[in-house]
Amino acid sequence: MDIKQQIIEIIAEQAMLEPSDVTMDSTPESLGIDSLGLVESIFAIEERFDISVPFNANAPEQSDFDISSVARIVEGIEKLVAEQT
């Protein structure tokens, strides 16, 4: 399973939606994911891919990690995974 699909599944689970309801254009807000849900999603993604996401839950706007949409999250995770190999 590719990175994008795994991230979509994690985000869908957090939003209590079907993966098919999550598009690359979806934002955490549009999926009904609050800040706590977003933090839990990031933790789940970190565990799944054994990476550390540069995301500050207390100041997300100051993070180097773009969480504005599913596409941006996928891009960021793919980059972090690639840097590890």
N, C-alpha and C positions, 0 to 999 in steps of 0.2 A: 504494500500500500504506500502511495507516495505521501510526501510531507503535507501537501495541500489537503488531501483527503483526511489525513489524521487530525490536522488542525481544525478543519471544518467539523469533524465528529466531536472533538473536545468542546468547541464553541457551541455546537448544537446541544450537546448534553447540558452544558451550563445554562443555556437559554430554555431548556426543556422543549426543544423543537426537534423536528426531523432534520437530518443533515441536508435533505433536499430543499429545506426552507432557508438555508443559509447560502447566500450568494457572495461572490467576491466583492460586490459593492456594498454588502451589508455593513453597518456600523454596530459597535456594541450596543449603542443606545437604541437603534432601530430593532435590535433583537431582544430588547428588554433586559440587557445585562447591566447591572449596576456596578459600582466600583469594586465592591467585594467580589462579585461574580467574575469580574475581569481579573482580579488578583488570583482567584482560584483557577481561572483558565490558564493564566500565565504559569502558575505553579505546576499545573497538570502538563502543560507543554514542556516545561523544563524537565520534568520527570521522564516524560515519554522519550525525549530526544537527548537526555543527559547533557543539557546545556545550561548556561546561566544567562537569563535575559536581562539586559540592562534597563530595568523598569523600576521606577521609584513609585510605589503605590501612594505615598504621601504627597507626591508632586509629579503626577504623570506628565504634565506639560514640560517639565524639566528633564524628562527621560530622553535618552538617545534612541529610544525605541518608539516607532510610530504605530499607534494603536487606533488610528482614525478609521480604518476599515479592515475587513477580513483580508483583502488583497495586500494591504500594507503589512499586516501581521504575518501573513504567509511569506512575503518577500523578506522580512526581517529574520524570520526563523530559518528560511532556506540559507540566508547569508551566514547566520551563526553556525548552522550545521556544517556548511561548506568550510568554514574557517577551522573547524575542529578536525577535519580529515587531512 
